[in-house]
Amino acid sequence: MTQQNASERDRVSIAQVEAAINVWRNRNPSMFDSDVLVLCAEARCLADLYGELIFTREASVSRGSLTQAQLAALAGALA
């Protein structure tokens, strides 16, 4: 295994975050609450991460910088 492959595993790409959000949105469709679109908790915490990546123009983020909720939402999307 090369060092590059190991470091790639330690990062989550913006595409992976987007895909996980879509998984959660398909599992738990958004609901309207007083004309406001409400995402499930998993999609919401990943949406925050996705927004940060867009704002900072980053293509990926270190797994070590993620919250437990974000890690659980990413893992749950793969289950």
C-alpha positions in Angstrom: 0.0 0.0 0.0 1.4 3.4 -0.9 1.3 6.3 1.5 -0.9 8.2 -0.9 -3.6 5.5 -0.7 -3.4 5.6 3.1 -3.8 9.4 3.2 -6.7 9.2 0.7 -8.5 6.8 3.0 -8.1 9.3 5.8 -10.0 12.0 3.8 -13.6 12.3 2.7 -14.3 13.9 -0.6 -17.0 16.4 -1.3 -18.5 13.9 -3.7 -18.7 11.3 -0.9 -20.4 13.8 1.4 -22.9 14.7 -1.4 -23.6 11.0 -2.1 -24.2 10.3 1.6 -26.6 13.3 1.9 -28.6 11.8 -1.1 -28.7 8.4 0.6 -30.2 9.9 3.7 -32.7 12.1 1.7 -33.9 8.9 -0.1 -34.2 7.0 3.2 -35.9 9.8 5.1 -37.5 12.3 2.7 -37.5 15.9 3.6 -40.6 17.3 5.3 -42.1 20.7 5.3 -42.5 22.4 8.7 -44.2 25.8 8.4 -43.1 26.2 4.8 -39.5 25.3 5.7 -37.8 22.3 4.3 -36.5 20.1 7.1 -33.8 17.4 6.5 -33.3 14.4 8.8 -30.6 14.8 11.4 -28.0 12.8 9.4 -28.5 14.7 6.2 -28.5 18.0 8.1 -25.1 17.5 9.8 -23.7 16.4 6.4 -25.2 19.4 4.7 -23.4 21.6 7.2 -20.1 19.8 6.3 -20.9 20.1 2.5 -21.5 23.8 2.9 -18.2 24.3 4.7 -16.4 22.5 1.9 -18.0 24.6 -0.7 -17.4 27.8 1.2 -13.7 27.0 1.8 -13.3 25.6 -1.8 -11.9 22.3 -0.4 -12.3 19.1 -2.4 -12.0 16.9 0.7 -11.7 16.9 4.5 -9.7 14.9 7.0 -11.8 12.2 8.8 -10.0 13.3 12.0 -11.7 16.7 11.8 -15.2 15.3 11.6 -17.6 15.2 14.5 -18.9 11.8 15.8 -22.3 12.7 14.2 -20.8 13.3 10.8 -18.7 10.1 11.0 -21.8 8.1 12.0 -23.9 9.7 9.2 -21.2 8.8 6.6 -20.9 5.3 7.9 -24.7 4.9 8.1 -25.1 5.9 4.5 -22.9 3.0 3.4 -24.8 0.5 5.5 
